[in-house]
Amino acid sequence: MGPSEPTSSVILYCRAGFEGECAQEISARASGFGIFGHVRALRDSAFVEFVAASGSATDQLSALADTRAFIFARQALRCFASMDQLPVRDRITPILAMLREHGARYGEVLVEAPDTNDGKALAPFCKSFGSALAGAMKKARLIDPAAAQRLHAFFPQGDKVYLCTGDPARSSPWPQGIPRLKFPREAPSRSTLKLDEAFLVLLDDEERERWLKPGMSAVDLGAAPGGWTWQLVRRSLRVAAIDNGPMDPALMQSGLVTHVRADGFRWRPPKPVDWLVCDMVEQPRRVATLIAQWLGEGLCRHAIFNLKLPMKKRYDETRLCLDIVHEALGPKADIRAKQLYHDREEITVFARRA
């Protein structure tokens, strides 16, 4: 077996191909915390490692590993050990030895692989090994239901593992940071999953209950054929669907949708609405400016919108677009952005005036 190394690093899961943007984010955030280090990132590996310089405080790294603070990371975890060249016939023994040396207990254990084709091939192993590791940890008294932190055993390949801790208050609750959503057959398009995931990831339980009440009003800009409108109707909101294209006939039968054939960039509501949603294929700065106008002028209280990113300088474009919204809302802006699992070359943003 290769070296088993205690380490001080942060592991971030991301969409394959966006390792560069994720690396830029963690580097900027670490700089803000006064943490020095370097990034390890391989193209299309679907994860990034930020290795902190020696002497970095554990509590600083734990604060740095806050999934909620990242746009391009689905999960952020503090890594305390990495192990190479694990013996295929007995991975558990050396992992248990490292866990005993670390001396912590965990409420649960997740065994995960990257969201890549190679990672998908490891899925059966992760499932079976997860059960075996959890059983071995229980016998070793390393599982304690009262313990707050989770153990994440992250396998980028079958013989290499990163052992990480996840704080439930700061990390994603879903394995791989991915909420597994089932496509509803009644929905007009698969884009419906983007808004469904946005409500889950960008809002908490209390916010969904308070801000998505039946009877509230909403506008869907660029609505046709109605994938995002369907999610609003599902929650019994009244929707003005703005699009020159046709809407799904079954969706129109709900009685909750008014189809307005108009240009989404020009149309404005006769009175303020509770929600504005927008998934138009357009330059991200133009969309950001449009949403900023709606929020800045008080035409909507909450907004969720997608920004289609360019092929180059995606991180810079993201920051520029979010700054446009920040400037419109001022210091009381509440803006949350994430590249969701169901997004591709885009990010999804929630914004409101706090």
N, C-alpha and C positions, 0 to 999 in steps of 0.2 A: 504494500500500500504506500502511496505517496505521502507527503507531509500533511499533518493535521495542524492547522494554524489558527490560534486565536487571532481575531482581527477586529478592527474598529472601522466598520464601513456601513454604508446604507445601500440596500438593494432596492431597485425600482423596476417594476414590471411595466412594460409599455407596448404599444402596437409595433409590430415588426416594420422597420423602415423609418421609425421616428426616434431611434436611439440618440441621434444628434440633438434633436430638440429637447429630449428628456435630459441629456447631459448638460445642455445650456441652462436648463431650469435648476438642476441640483447645484450646479456651480455657482449660479447667481444667488441662490438661497443660502448656500454655505458661506459665501462671502458676507452676506448680510448678518449671519450669526457670528462672524469672525472665526470661522472654522477653515483651516487650510487643508488642502488635500488634492487628490487628482482623480480623474474619471477613467474607468475602464469600460469601453463600449465597443462591441462588434456589430457591424451592419447586419440587419435582419435577425439579430439574436433575440429580440423582444425583451431585453432587460439591460439595465445599466448598473454599474457598481461605482459608488463614490467612496474612495479609500481616504479616510481622514489621516492627517499627520499624527505622529505619535504625540501623546499628551492631551489629545482632545477629550473633553469631559464626556462621560457616559450620558449625563442628563442633557447635554447639548445635542448629542447625536440622536437621542430619543425625540427631542423637540424638532430636530431637523427632519426626521422620518415621519412626517405628517402628510398622509395621502391627500387630505383636503386642500393642502396648500399648492398642489401641483396640477397643471393642466394636462401634461402629456404622460403622467404616471398613473396607472390604475391602482397600484399598490406601492407603498413605501415602508420598508422594514429595516430595523436595526440588525445588522449581521454581527454575530459574535464569534463565528468560526467558519472556516471553509476546509473541506476535506477532498483530496484528490485520489484517484486510482483506488477507489473503494473495492474490496473483494466482492465479486458478483455473488458468490455463494453465502456470504455473511456480511452484509452491510450494517446490520443492527449492532453488533458487538462494538465496533469502533465508534459508532454514533452515540451509543449509550455511555461509553467511556468519556467522550467529550461532554455530554450532557451532565454527567456526574461531576466532572471537573468544573463545569460552569456553575453548578450548584443551585439552579433555580427550579421551580416547579411551574407547571403550566395547566391552564384550564382545559385546553384541547390541543390537538396537533393536526396540522394540515400538511400533506405532502403534495407538492406542486411542481409543474414543469412549465417552461415558457409557452406562450401562445404562438407556436410555429408548427410547421408540418412535422418536424422532428419531435417537438414537444407533444404533439397529439399522439404520436406513436408510443410515447411513454405513459399515456393515460392509464392503460391497464395495470402497468407496474405501479404507478402512483396509488391507485385504488387499493391494490392488494398489499403493497408495502405500508401504506398508511394504517391499515388495520393491524398489521403485524407490529409496527413500531408503537402504536398506541397501546397494544397489549403488553409489550415488553416494558414500556414506560410505567404502566400501572403496577406491574410486578416490582419494578425498581422504585416505586413510590415517587415518581417524577410527575405524575398526574394528580392534580388537586383541583376538584371542581370549584373551590373557593378562590383559586388563583385567577387574577385578572388577565394576565398576558397569555397569548397563544404562542405555540411553537410553530414556525413555518420551516419545513425542510424542503428547500428549493433545489431541484435537480435540473441543471441545464443540460446534463447528459447522464447516462445511467451510472457512471462511476465517479461522479463529482456532485457534491452537495454543499449548499450554503445553509448554515443553521442560523435562523433569524427569530427575533421576537416581534410580535405584533401587539400593540396597545389597542384594545377595542375602541378607545375614544379617538384614536388618530388614524387607524387603519381601516381598509375596506373589509366588511364582514364576509364577502364572498370569496370562495377559492379562486385564485388567480386575479382577484379584483374584478371578476366578471359576473354580473347578475344574469343567470340563465333564463331568458324569457322565451315563451312559446308564441309563435306567430299566430294571432287570432285569424281564423279563416274568413271571418266576416269583414275584416279590415280591407280597404281598397288597395293598399300597397304596403310593401315591407318597410317603407320609411316610418310607418307607425311605431315600430320598435324603438326608433331614436327618441321620440317624445316620451314613450313609456319608460325607457331607461333614464332619461333626463329627470323625470319626476322622482324616480327612485334614488338616483345618485346625487342630484343637486339640491334636493329638499329632504328634510327629515320628516319623521312620522307626524309630529305636531304641526309642522308647516303645511304638509299636504292636507291635513284635516282642516286647518284654518283657512287656507288660501284656495282650496279647490272644493268649494261647497256647491251643491246642486242649486241651479238657478243663477249662478254668476254669469257674467257676460264675457265673451271672448271674441277676438278677431284672429283669423288665420290668413296671413298674407301669402299669396302664391299657393293656394290650398289644393287645387286639383291634383289628383282625383279625390283626395280627402283623407290621406293616411294620418295626418296630424289632427285634423278635425274629428276623426273617429275617436281618438283618445279623449278629446274634450267632451264629445257627446256621451261617451262611455261613463263619464263622471257627471253627466246631466247638466253640463254647462250649455248656455245658449250661444251659438256661434254664427258670426258673420264670416262666410267663406269668400275671400276676395281673389278672383282669378278669372281670366277670360276663357280658360279651358273648361271642359265639362266636369261636373262632380259625379261621384258614384250615385246611381239612382236609389239604391237601397239605403244609403246614408241620408239622402234627402227625405226619405219617408219617416225619419225619426221625429219630424216636426220641430227639431231644435236648431236646424240649420237654415240660414238665409243666404242664398248664393247671389253674390254681387259680381257681375261681369265688369271688372274695372282693372286698371293698372295698380298693382300693389304699392308702387312707389308714390303714386299721386293721391290715392284714396285716403280719406280721413273720416273718422266716425262722427256722427252728429253729437255724441256726448261721450265722456270718458268710459272706458271699459276696464274690467278687472284684469283681463289677460290679453297679451299680444303674443302670438307665436308666428314664427317665420322660418321657412326652409327653402327659400328661393335660391336658384342657381345664379349667382351674380357675384361681382367683385366684392371681396370681404369688406373693404373700406366703405363701399357704397351701402352695404347692408348695415354696417355699424353706425354710419351716419344717420340712416333712416330710423333705426331703433333709438338712437340717442335723441332724435327729434321728438319721437312719440313720448319717451320717458321725460325728457326735459320740459315738454309742453303740457305734461300731465294728462296725455291722451290715454294712457294705460297705467295700471298700478304695478303689474308684474309682466316680465317678458322672458320668453325662452326663444332663442334663435340660433341658427347655424351659420358659421363662417367657413366658406369654402376656401381652403388655403392654396396659395400658389405652389409651384413645384420647388422654388428656391426661396431661401430666407423666410421659412415658415414661422420660425420663432419670432423674428423681428416684426413680421406682418401681424402676428397675433398680439404682440405687445402694443403695436400702433393702434390696432382696432379697439382693444380694450381701453386704451387711453382716451379714445374718442368718446366712449360711453362714460368713462369716469369724469371727463371734463363737463359733460352735459348734466351729470347728477351732482357734482360737487363732492364735498367731504363726507356726505352721508350716503354715498353710494354703497350698495350691497351687490357685488358682482362675483359670480362663481362660474368658472369655466372648466370644462373637462373634455378631453378626447375620449368619447364613449366607445364601448366595444362595438356598437352598431354604426359608429361613424367610420368614415374612410379617410379621405384627404380633407378633413374638416374637424372643427371643434364645436361643441354646443355650449351656449352661454345662458345663464340665468342672471337677470338684473332687476333691481328695484331701488327706489329711493327709500333708505332705511328711516 
